[in-house]
Amino acid sequence: MDSKTRLATTGVSSELFDLNIPLYPRSLAEQGGTIFFLLSTPAGRRLGLLAEAGAAALGRFTGESVGRSGKTLLLCPPTHANAVALRAEFSWLRPAPLGLATSAGCGDRLGLATPGHIRAARTVMARAADNRSVKMIFCQQSIREMTRTGRSPDDVMDDATWAIFQEGWAEGVGADADHLKTPEDIDRCAAAGYTFFTIDPSAHVDSSADTAGPAALAARYEALPWGALETTPGGMQQAYRGKSFDLGERAVSIPEETIVRAAVKYGGAVAHVAAMHRYLLETKGRDGWELEVSVDETDTPTSQAEHLFIANELQRLGVRWVSLAPRYVGRFEKGVDYVGDVAAFEEDFRGHAIIARAMGPYKLSLHTGSDKFSIYAIASRYTGGLLHLKTAGTSYLEALRATASFDPELFREILSLAIERYETDRVSYHVSADLAKVPRPEMLSDSELPDLLEQFDARQVLHVTFGSVLNSDRGHKSRLMAGLVAHEEIHYGVLERHFIRHLDPMIQS
């Protein structure tokens, strides 16, 4: 829809065309007699307000005012204060809980990708059967990623706000404070307005419980934080002795040894999640937020019996959650498709889906969910839409794909740095890329560079080194950002095509 058509359908005054500067047509909105819009200027993106002189809205924003025939045009820079004021003005910009609706989170490490995410979501839902839809989280970043990108929770929220307004997305949004590990993490994100809190208790998971001998297992069991778990070693065993879980399709019980191993493996994690949940209740009350539990960043898969144990213990401790991310069988590596036996994944996932329906219902969450094209339809089918997909680094890779097309020399420099830094940066990620299989940039023609984003090893090397690239003293970040802004439609286009592939199976299967 072009600007004139958008103006006609919204009843917005054609006076805007006298500005003779490009604006984003989907951003046009009217509130209380004031016209709001986003435009592009040589100095960067600006929020525009056109209103009668003295209109109340003009006093709530900070910018440069220009008088125009009895009206005032206020041009406002995209500051934090102006983003806060804009969210106050339009309810559809304010994050809210998404509940049990099918949902997807799109991390944006550069703060420039959200328009592409929105266009993909709009395209997918326009052609979905039976009016099926997916609720979107455009504001999503982990504390780890914020540290590596030099962004704050407010930065991530504000960048998402400007993009949502730019694209006129009024379908509702969430905001995911991802992989939180401490109350201080919660405080930072809660203050910024996040509504979806992903608790990461991975530091409290003991994966060695799977193979520990009887003596070691018994000692670790006795050493669990029983006060935080609000029971005793004997009390926990007694609670499961003879207990049967009705899962609809079948009833199951868990052997005592399995309970002990599950408790050793996940008991500390359960206690940590319960403590973080209590902290959220104390600081935010009961409403306006939702909780996700993440136990995916562990060394060994979460068995179905362990899933049952986690859900039952969290319920016993009064925790309420909307989604849970187990560690599934196979390998969920960064930036590439599922690695493993898809049939084995399907069978395992089916069992987890049965548990999630019976013990909740709650959504199953796919973490490190980017690019797992072989399993999206499976996950959607077995959950009946009770599914959350979480993506992050794949958007950074698409930014590099776009960059390779319009600035091949910068891409070569980024790839060279990524090769240099990979062995160091890979330590905190589950990846298996082989540097020897990554082509050296000087050996490739300009036209061959974008194809590297289809190559397993190159994708992972580029994926996990983003922090080194964005923090390098060689100016890569500023050049990358400037190029993406100057070629934003190319950037949005590659993102839209890529994310359609993620979202389509979630609502078409």
Secondary structure as a PSIPRED ss2 file (coil, helix, strand):
# PSIPRED VFORMAT (PSIPRED V4.0)

   1 M C   1.000  0.000  0.000
   2 D C   1.000  0.000  0.000
   3 S H   0.000  1.000  0.000
   4 K H   0.000  1.000  0.000
   5 T H   0.000  1.000  0.000
   6 R H   0.000  1.000  0.000
   7 L H   0.000  1.000  0.000
   8 A H   0.000  1.000  0.000
   9 T H   0.000  1.000  0.000
  10 T H   0.000  1.000  0.000
  11 G C   1.000  0.000  0.000
  12 V C   1.000  0.000  0.000
  13 S C   1.000  0.000  0.000
  14 S H   0.000  1.000  0.000
  15 E H   0.000  1.000  0.000
  16 L H   0.000  1.000  0.000
  17 F H   0.000  1.000  0.000
  18 D H   0.000  1.000  0.000
  19 L H   0.000  1.000  0.000
  20 N C   1.000  0.000  0.000
  21 I C   1.000  0.000  0.000
  22 P C   1.000  0.000  0.000
  23 L E   0.000  0.000  1.000
  24 Y C   1.000  0.000  0.000
  25 P H   0.000  1.000  0.000
  26 R H   0.000  1.000  0.000
  27 S H   0.000  1.000  0.000
  28 L C   1.000  0.000  0.000
  29 A E   0.000  0.000  1.000
  30 E E   0.000  0.000  1.000
  31 Q E   0.000  0.000  1.000
  32 G C   1.000  0.000  0.000
  33 G C   1.000  0.000  0.000
  34 T E   0.000  0.000  1.000
  35 I E   0.000  0.000  1.000
  36 F E   0.000  0.000  1.000
  37 F E   0.000  0.000  1.000
  38 L E   0.000  0.000  1.000
  39 L E   0.000  0.000  1.000
  40 S E   0.000  0.000  1.000
  41 T E   0.000  0.000  1.000
  42 P C   1.000  0.000  0.000
  43 A C   1.000  0.000  0.000
  44 G E   0.000  0.000  1.000
  45 R E   0.000  0.000  1.000
  46 R E   0.000  0.000  1.000
  47 L E   0.000  0.000  1.000
  48 G E   0.000  0.000  1.000
  49 L E   0.000  0.000  1.000
  50 L E   0.000  0.000  1.000
  51 A E   0.000  0.000  1.000
  52 E E   0.000  0.000  1.000
  53 A C   1.000  0.000  0.000
  54 G C   1.000  0.000  0.000
  55 A C   1.000  0.000  0.000
  56 A H   0.000  1.000  0.000
  57 A H   0.000  1.000  0.000
  58 L H   0.000  1.000  0.000
  59 G H   0.000  1.000  0.000
  60 R H   0.000  1.000  0.000
  61 F C   1.000  0.000  0.000
  62 T C   1.000  0.000  0.000
  63 G C   1.000  0.000  0.000
  64 E E   0.000  0.000  1.000
  65 S E   0.000  0.000  1.000
  66 V E   0.000  0.000  1.000
  67 G E   0.000  0.000  1.000
  68 R E   0.000  0.000  1.000
  69 S C   1.000  0.000  0.000
  70 G C   1.000  0.000  0.000
  71 K E   0.000  0.000  1.000
  72 T E   0.000  0.000  1.000
  73 L E   0.000  0.000  1.000
  74 L E   0.000  0.000  1.000
  75 L E   0.000  0.000  1.000
  76 C E   0.000  0.000  1.000
  77 P C   1.000  0.000  0.000
  78 P C   1.000  0.000  0.000
  79 T C   1.000  0.000  0.000
  80 H H   0.000  1.000  0.000
  81 A H   0.000  1.000  0.000
  82 N H   0.000  1.000  0.000
  83 A H   0.000  1.000  0.000
  84 V H   0.000  1.000  0.000
  85 A H   0.000  1.000  0.000
  86 L H   0.000  1.000  0.000
  87 R H   0.000  1.000  0.000
  88 A H   0.000  1.000  0.000
  89 E H   0.000  1.000  0.000
  90 F C   1.000  0.000  0.000
  91 S H   0.000  1.000  0.000
  92 W H   0.000  1.000  0.000
  93 L H   0.000  1.000  0.000
  94 R C   1.000  0.000  0.000
  95 P C   1.000  0.000  0.000
  96 A C   1.000  0.000  0.000
  97 P C   1.000  0.000  0.000
  98 L C   1.000  0.000  0.000
  99 G C   1.000  0.000  0.000
 100 L C   1.000  0.000  0.000
 101 A C   1.000  0.000  0.000
 102 T C   1.000  0.000  0.000
 103 S E   0.000  0.000  1.000
 104 A E   0.000  0.000  1.000
 105 G E   0.000  0.000  1.000
 106 C E   0.000  0.000  1.000
 107 G C   1.000  0.000  0.000
 108 D C   1.000  0.000  0.000
 109 R C   1.000  0.000  0.000
 110 L C   1.000  0.000  0.000
 111 G C   1.000  0.000  0.000
 112 L C   1.000  0.000  0.000
 113 A C   1.000  0.000  0.000
 114 T H   0.000  1.000  0.000
 115 P H   0.000  1.000  0.000
 116 G H   0.000  1.000  0.000
 117 H H   0.000  1.000  0.000
 118 I H   0.000  1.000  0.000
 119 R H   0.000  1.000  0.000
 120 A H   0.000  1.000  0.000
 121 A H   0.000  1.000  0.000
 122 R H   0.000  1.000  0.000
 123 T H   0.000  1.000  0.000
 124 V H   0.000  1.000  0.000
 125 M H   0.000  1.000  0.000
 126 A H   0.000  1.000  0.000
 127 R C   1.000  0.000  0.000
 128 A C   1.000  0.000  0.000
 129 A H   0.000  1.000  0.000
 130 D H   0.000  1.000  0.000
 131 N H   0.000  1.000  0.000
 132 R C   1.000  0.000  0.000
 133 S C   1.000  0.000  0.000
 134 V C   1.000  0.000  0.000
 135 K E   0.000  0.000  1.000
 136 M E   0.000  0.000  1.000
 137 I E   0.000  0.000  1.000
 138 F E   0.000  0.000  1.000
 139 C E   0.000  0.000  1.000
 140 Q E   0.000  0.000  1.000
 141 Q E   0.000  0.000  1.000
 142 S E   0.000  0.000  1.000
 143 I H   0.000  1.000  0.000
 144 R H   0.000  1.000  0.000
 145 E H   0.000  1.000  0.000
 146 M H   0.000  1.000  0.000
 147 T H   0.000  1.000  0.000
 148 R H   0.000  1.000  0.000
 149 T H   0.000  1.000  0.000
 150 G C   1.000  0.000  0.000
 151 R C   1.000  0.000  0.000
 152 S C   1.000  0.000  0.000
 153 P H   0.000  1.000  0.000
 154 D H   0.000  1.000  0.000
 155 D H   0.000  1.000  0.000
 156 V H   0.000  1.000  0.000
 157 M H   0.000  1.000  0.000
 158 D H   0.000  1.000  0.000
 159 D H   0.000  1.000  0.000
 160 A H   0.000  1.000  0.000
 161 T H   0.000  1.000  0.000
 162 W H   0.000  1.000  0.000
 163 A H   0.000  1.000  0.000
 164 I H   0.000  1.000  0.000
 165 F H   0.000  1.000  0.000
 166 Q H   0.000  1.000  0.000
 167 E H   0.000  1.000  0.000
 168 G C   1.000  0.000  0.000
 169 W C   1.000  0.000  0.000
 170 A C   1.000  0.000  0.000
 171 E C   1.000  0.000  0.000
 172 G C   1.000  0.000  0.000
 173 V E   0.000  0.000  1.000
 174 G E   0.000  0.000  1.000
 175 A E   0.000  0.000  1.000
 176 D E   0.000  0.000  1.000
 177 A E   0.000  0.000  1.000
 178 D E   0.000  0.000  1.000
 179 H E   0.000  0.000  1.000
 180 L E   0.000  0.000  1.000
 181 K C   1.000  0.000  0.000
 182 T C   1.000  0.000  0.000
 183 P H   0.000  1.000  0.000
 184 E H   0.000  1.000  0.000
 185 D H   0.000  1.000  0.000
 186 I H   0.000  1.000  0.000
 187 D H   0.000  1.000  0.000
 188 R H   0.000  1.000  0.000
 189 C H   0.000  1.000  0.000
 190 A H   0.000  1.000  0.000
 191 A H   0.000  1.000  0.000
 192 A H   0.000  1.000  0.000
 193 G C   1.000  0.000  0.000
 194 Y C   1.000  0.000  0.000
 195 T C   1.000  0.000  0.000
 196 F E   0.000  0.000  1.000
 197 F E   0.000  0.000  1.000
 198 T E   0.000  0.000  1.000
 199 I E   0.000  0.000  1.000
 200 D C   1.000  0.000  0.000
 201 P C   1.000  0.000  0.000
 202 S H   0.000  1.000  0.000
 203 A H   0.000  1.000  0.000
 204 H H   0.000  1.000  0.000
 205 V C   1.000  0.000  0.000
 206 D C   1.000  0.000  0.000
 207 S H   0.000  1.000  0.000
 208 S H   0.000  1.000  0.000
 209 A H   0.000  1.000  0.000
 210 D H   0.000  1.000  0.000
 211 T C   1.000  0.000  0.000
 212 A C   1.000  0.000  0.000
 213 G C   1.000  0.000  0.000
 214 P H   0.000  1.000  0.000
 215 A H   0.000  1.000  0.000
 216 A H   0.000  1.000  0.000
 217 L H   0.000  1.000  0.000
 218 A H   0.000  1.000  0.000
 219 A H   0.000  1.000  0.000
 220 R H   0.000  1.000  0.000
 221 Y H   0.000  1.000  0.000
 222 E H   0.000  1.000  0.000
 223 A C   1.000  0.000  0.000
 224 L C   1.000  0.000  0.000
 225 P C   1.000  0.000  0.000
 226 W H   0.000  1.000  0.000
 227 G H   0.000  1.000  0.000
 228 A H   0.000  1.000  0.000
 229 L H   0.000  1.000  0.000
 230 E C   1.000  0.000  0.000
 231 T C   1.000  0.000  0.000
 232 T C   1.000  0.000  0.000
 233 P H   0.000  1.000  0.000
 234 G H   0.000  1.000  0.000
 235 G H   0.000  1.000  0.000
 236 M H   0.000  1.000  0.000
 237 Q H   0.000  1.000  0.000
 238 Q H   0.000  1.000  0.000
 239 A H   0.000  1.000  0.000
 240 Y H   0.000  1.000  0.000
 241 R C   1.000  0.000  0.000
 242 G C   1.000  0.000  0.000
 243 K C   1.000  0.000  0.000
 244 S C   1.000  0.000  0.000
 245 F E   0.000  0.000  1.000
 246 D E   0.000  0.000  1.000
 247 L C   1.000  0.000  0.000
 248 G C   1.000  0.000  0.000
 249 E C   1.000  0.000  0.000
 250 R C   1.000  0.000  0.000
 251 A E   0.000  0.000  1.000
 252 V E   0.000  0.000  1.000
 253 S C   1.000  0.000  0.000
 254 I C   1.000  0.000  0.000
 255 P C   1.000  0.000  0.000
 256 E H   0.000  1.000  0.000
 257 E H   0.000  1.000  0.000
 258 T H   0.000  1.000  0.000
 259 I H   0.000  1.000  0.000
 260 V H   0.000  1.000  0.000
 261 R H   0.000  1.000  0.000
 262 A H   0.000  1.000  0.000
 263 A H   0.000  1.000  0.000
 264 V H   0.000  1.000  0.000
 265 K H   0.000  1.000  0.000
 266 Y H   0.000  1.000  0.000
 267 G H   0.000  1.000  0.000
 268 G H   0.000  1.000  0.000
 269 A H   0.000  1.000  0.000
 270 V H   0.000  1.000  0.000
 271 A H   0.000  1.000  0.000
 272 H H   0.000  1.000  0.000
 273 V H   0.000  1.000  0.000
 274 A H   0.000  1.000  0.000
 275 A H   0.000  1.000  0.000
 276 M H   0.000  1.000  0.000
 277 H H   0.000  1.000  0.000
 278 R H   0.000  1.000  0.000
 279 Y H   0.000  1.000  0.000
 280 L H   0.000  1.000  0.000
 281 L H   0.000  1.000  0.000
 282 E H   0.000  1.000  0.000
 283 T H   0.000  1.000  0.000
 284 K H   0.000  1.000  0.000
 285 G C   1.000  0.000  0.000
 286 R C   1.000  0.000  0.000
 287 D C   1.000  0.000  0.000
 288 G C   1.000  0.000  0.000
 289 W C   1.000  0.000  0.000
 290 E E   0.000  0.000  1.000
 291 L E   0.000  0.000  1.000
 292 E E   0.000  0.000  1.000
 293 V E   0.000  0.000  1.000
 294 S E   0.000  0.000  1.000
 295 V C   1.000  0.000  0.000
 296 D C   1.000  0.000  0.000
 297 E C   1.000  0.000  0.000
 298 T C   1.000  0.000  0.000
 299 D C   1.000  0.000  0.000
 300 T C   1.000  0.000  0.000
 301 P C   1.000  0.000  0.000
 302 T C   1.000  0.000  0.000
 303 S C   1.000  0.000  0.000
 304 Q H   0.000  1.000  0.000
 305 A H   0.000  1.000  0.000
 306 E H   0.000  1.000  0.000
 307 H H   0.000  1.000  0.000
 308 L H   0.000  1.000  0.000
 309 F H   0.000  1.000  0.000
 310 I H   0.000  1.000  0.000
 311 A H   0.000  1.000  0.000
 312 N H   0.000  1.000  0.000
 313 E H   0.000  1.000  0.000
 314 L H   0.000  1.000  0.000
 315 Q H   0.000  1.000  0.000
 316 R H   0.000  1.000  0.000
 317 L C   1.000  0.000  0.000
 318 G C   1.000  0.000  0.000
 319 V C   1.000  0.000  0.000
 320 R C   1.000  0.000  0.000
 321 W C   1.000  0.000  0.000
 322 V C   1.000  0.000  0.000
 323 S E   0.000  0.000  1.000
 324 L E   0.000  0.000  1.000
 325 A E   0.000  0.000  1.000
 326 P C   1.000  0.000  0.000
 327 R C   1.000  0.000  0.000
 328 Y C   1.000  0.000  0.000
 329 V C   1.000  0.000  0.000
 330 G C   1.000  0.000  0.000
 331 R E   0.000  0.000  1.000
 332 F C   1.000  0.000  0.000
 333 E C   1.000  0.000  0.000
 334 K C   1.000  0.000  0.000
 335 G C   1.000  0.000  0.000
 336 V C   1.000  0.000  0.000
 337 D C   1.000  0.000  0.000
 338 Y C   1.000  0.000  0.000
 339 V E   0.000  0.000  1.000
 340 G C   1.000  0.000  0.000
 341 D C   1.000  0.000  0.000
 342 V H   0.000  1.000  0.000
 343 A H   0.000  1.000  0.000
 344 A H   0.000  1.000  0.000
 345 F H   0.000  1.000  0.000
 346 E H   0.000  1.000  0.000
 347 E H   0.000  1.000  0.000
 348 D H   0.000  1.000  0.000
 349 F H   0.000  1.000  0.000
 350 R H   0.000  1.000  0.000
 351 G H   0.000  1.000  0.000
 352 H H   0.000  1.000  0.000
 353 A H   0.000  1.000  0.000
 354 I H   0.000  1.000  0.000
 355 I H   0.000  1.000  0.000
 356 A H   0.000  1.000  0.000
 357 R H   0.000  1.000  0.000
 358 A H   0.000  1.000  0.000
 359 M H   0.000  1.000  0.000
 360 G C   1.000  0.000  0.000
 361 P C   1.000  0.000  0.000
 362 Y C   1.000  0.000  0.000
 363 K E   0.000  0.000  1.000
 364 L E   0.000  0.000  1.000
 365 S E   0.000  0.000  1.000
 366 L E   0.000  0.000  1.000
 367 H C   1.000  0.000  0.000
 368 T C   1.000  0.000  0.000
 369 G C   1.000  0.000  0.000
 370 S C   1.000  0.000  0.000
 371 D C   1.000  0.000  0.000
 372 K C   1.000  0.000  0.000
 373 F C   1.000  0.000  0.000
 374 S C   1.000  0.000  0.000
 375 I C   1.000  0.000  0.000
 376 Y H   0.000  1.000  0.000
 377 A H   0.000  1.000  0.000
 378 I H   0.000  1.000  0.000
 379 A H   0.000  1.000  0.000
 380 S H   0.000  1.000  0.000
 381 R H   0.000  1.000  0.000
 382 Y H   0.000  1.000  0.000
 383 T H   0.000  1.000  0.000
 384 G C   1.000  0.000  0.000
 385 G C   1.000  0.000  0.000
 386 L C   1.000  0.000  0.000
 387 L E   0.000  0.000  1.000
 388 H E   0.000  0.000  1.000
 389 L E   0.000  0.000  1.000
 390 K E   0.000  0.000  1.000
 391 T E   0.000  0.000  1.000
 392 A C   1.000  0.000  0.000
 393 G H   0.000  1.000  0.000
 394 T H   0.000  1.000  0.000
 395 S H   0.000  1.000  0.000
 396 Y H   0.000  1.000  0.000
 397 L H   0.000  1.000  0.000
 398 E H   0.000  1.000  0.000
 399 A H   0.000  1.000  0.000
 400 L H   0.000  1.000  0.000
 401 R H   0.000  1.000  0.000
 402 A H   0.000  1.000  0.000
 403 T H   0.000  1.000  0.000
 404 A H   0.000  1.000  0.000
 405 S H   0.000  1.000  0.000
 406 F H   0.000  1.000  0.000
 407 D C   1.000  0.000  0.000
 408 P H   0.000  1.000  0.000
 409 E H   0.000  1.000  0.000
 410 L H   0.000  1.000  0.000
 411 F H   0.000  1.000  0.000
 412 R H   0.000  1.000  0.000
 413 E H   0.000  1.000  0.000
 414 I H   0.000  1.000  0.000
 415 L H   0.000  1.000  0.000
 416 S H   0.000  1.000  0.000
 417 L H   0.000  1.000  0.000
 418 A H   0.000  1.000  0.000
 419 I H   0.000  1.000  0.000
 420 E H   0.000  1.000  0.000
 421 R H   0.000  1.000  0.000
 422 Y H   0.000  1.000  0.000
 423 E H   0.000  1.000  0.000
 424 T H   0.000  1.000  0.000
 425 D H   0.000  1.000  0.000
 426 R H   0.000  1.000  0.000
 427 V H   0.000  1.000  0.000
 428 S H   0.000  1.000  0.000
 429 Y C   1.000  0.000  0.000
 430 H C   1.000  0.000  0.000
 431 V C   1.000  0.000  0.000
 432 S C   1.000  0.000  0.000
 433 A C   1.000  0.000  0.000
 434 D C   1.000  0.000  0.000
 435 L H   0.000  1.000  0.000
 436 A H   0.000  1.000  0.000
 437 K H   0.000  1.000  0.000
 438 V C   1.000  0.000  0.000
 439 P C   1.000  0.000  0.000
 440 R C   1.000  0.000  0.000
 441 P H   0.000  1.000  0.000
 442 E H   0.000  1.000  0.000
 443 M H   0.000  1.000  0.000
 444 L C   1.000  0.000  0.000
 445 S C   1.000  0.000  0.000
 446 D H   0.000  1.000  0.000
 447 S H   0.000  1.000  0.000
 448 E H   0.000  1.000  0.000
 449 L H   0.000  1.000  0.000
 450 P H   0.000  1.000  0.000
 451 D H   0.000  1.000  0.000
 452 L H   0.000  1.000  0.000
 453 L H   0.000  1.000  0.000
 454 E H   0.000  1.000  0.000
 455 Q C   1.000  0.000  0.000
 456 F H   0.000  1.000  0.000
 457 D H   0.000  1.000  0.000
 458 A H   0.000  1.000  0.000
 459 R H   0.000  1.000  0.000
 460 Q H   0.000  1.000  0.000
 461 V H   0.000  1.000  0.000
 462 L H   0.000  1.000  0.000
 463 H H   0.000  1.000  0.000
 464 V H   0.000  1.000  0.000
 465 T C   1.000  0.000  0.000
 466 F H   0.000  1.000  0.000
 467 G H   0.000  1.000  0.000
 468 S H   0.000  1.000  0.000
 469 V H   0.000  1.000  0.000
 470 L H   0.000  1.000  0.000
 471 N C   1.000  0.000  0.000
 472 S C   1.000  0.000  0.000
 473 D C   1.000  0.000  0.000
 474 R C   1.000  0.000  0.000
 475 G C   1.000  0.000  0.000
 476 H H   0.000  1.000  0.000
 477 K H   0.000  1.000  0.000
 478 S H   0.000  1.000  0.000
 479 R H   0.000  1.000  0.000
 480 L H   0.000  1.000  0.000
 481 M H   0.000  1.000  0.000
 482 A H   0.000  1.000  0.000
 483 G H   0.000  1.000  0.000
 484 L H   0.000  1.000  0.000
 485 V H   0.000  1.000  0.000
 486 A H   0.000  1.000  0.000
 487 H C   1.000  0.000  0.000
 488 E H   0.000  1.000  0.000
 489 E H   0.000  1.000  0.000
 490 I H   0.000  1.000  0.000
 491 H H   0.000  1.000  0.000
 492 Y H   0.000  1.000  0.000
 493 G H   0.000  1.000  0.000
 494 V H   0.000  1.000  0.000
 495 L H   0.000  1.000  0.000
 496 E H   0.000  1.000  0.000
 497 R H   0.000  1.000  0.000
 498 H H   0.000  1.000  0.000
 499 F H   0.000  1.000  0.000
 500 I H   0.000  1.000  0.000
 501 R H   0.000  1.000  0.000
 502 H H   0.000  1.000  0.000
 503 L H   0.000  1.000  0.000
 504 D H   0.000  1.000  0.000
 505 P H   0.000  1.000  0.000
 506 M H   0.000  1.000  0.000
 507 I H   0.000  1.000  0.000
 508 Q H   0.000  1.000  0.000
 509 S C   1.000  0.000  0.000
